[in-house]
């Protein structure tokens, strides 16, 4: 994590299958680039859930996380008030996101975490 980032916001969700292509296109070409420009946002990256196998308790296990959203964006933040400032509010509702993507998302989760060290 960059030195200035003291918080992370994770935003997780699923999307209707027939909207997945536009979801990924808008997220990658519009939404994430705009969010990276917000004052106080150190970085923003996207992730997609993958099958999980790991050594645990002396054996390799396949772990199924039922109900977990498929997609996640991780925003590194300098301070938590970023999320209520004008720059954030403008960016989250810019471009095609609010009309072409957000209505087709579901199982949304927003979690803010503070760096402990």
N, C-alpha and C positions, 0 to 999 in steps of 0.2 A: 504494500500500500504506500502510496506517495506520502511524504512527510507532512503535507498540509491536510491530508484527509483524516479527519477524526471520527467520521461517521460513515456508515454505508446504508443505503436504502436498497432493498431488494423488492422488485416488482415482478410478481409471477402471475402467469395466466395461461389459459388454453384459448384456442380460437376455433370457430366453426371450420370444419374441414374444407368446405368450398371457398373459404376466404383466406386460407393459409398462404397462398402465393402473394396476395396483395398485402397481407399482414407483414410478411417478411420483407417485401420490397419497401413499403412505407417505413417500417421500423429502421431498416438499414440505410435508406437514402434520405430520409427526412427527419424522423423523430430522434434517433440517437444523435445525429450531427447537430440538431438544434439544441438538444439537452446539454451537449458538451460545451456549448457557448454560454450557458447560464453562469453568471457570477456565483462563485462558491462551489460549482461542480468541478471536481478535480478530474474525474474520468467517468465514462459510461461504456459498458460492454454488455453484450447479449450472450445468453447461453441457452442450449437446448438439452433437455434431460436425455441421458444415455442409460443403457442397461448397466447395472452395477453388480460387479463381483468383487469380493474383497476377503482377505484373510481376517477372521474374527474368531476368537476363542479356540485357536489352533486348527481351524479348518477354513476352506474357501467356501464362501456362501454367496448365493445369488440373492440379492436383496430387492424386494419389490416394494416401492413406495406408493401404495395405492392412494389415489386422490390428489397426489402432488401435481401441480400444473406442469405442463410440458416446457414452457418457455419462461426464462427469467432474464431480467435486466438488472445489472448491479451498478449503482451510482455511488461513487466515492464523493463525499461531501466535506467541505471545510467546517461547516456548522449546520445544525438542524434547521435553523430559521430560513435557510435557502428554500425550503419546501413551501413557505408561505409568502415569499417575496414576489414582487411583480414580474421579475424575469422568469421565474419558474412557472408562474401562472400563465404567462403569455406563451411560453414554449410548449407546455403540455397541451395547449389547445390550438396550436398552429398546424398549418398544412392539412393533409387529408386524414390525419389521425382521428380527430373527433367524429368525422362523418363516415369515413370508409373503413375504419378499423375498430375503434372502441366499441361500437354497438354489437360487434360480432365476437367480443371476447367474453370469457366466463371463467369461473373458478379463480377470481382475482385475489391476490394477496399482496399487501404492502407492509413491509417490516423495516423499521429503523433500528440500527444497532450502533452502539458507541464503542470505539476502540478502547480497550482496557489497559493498554500499557503506555 
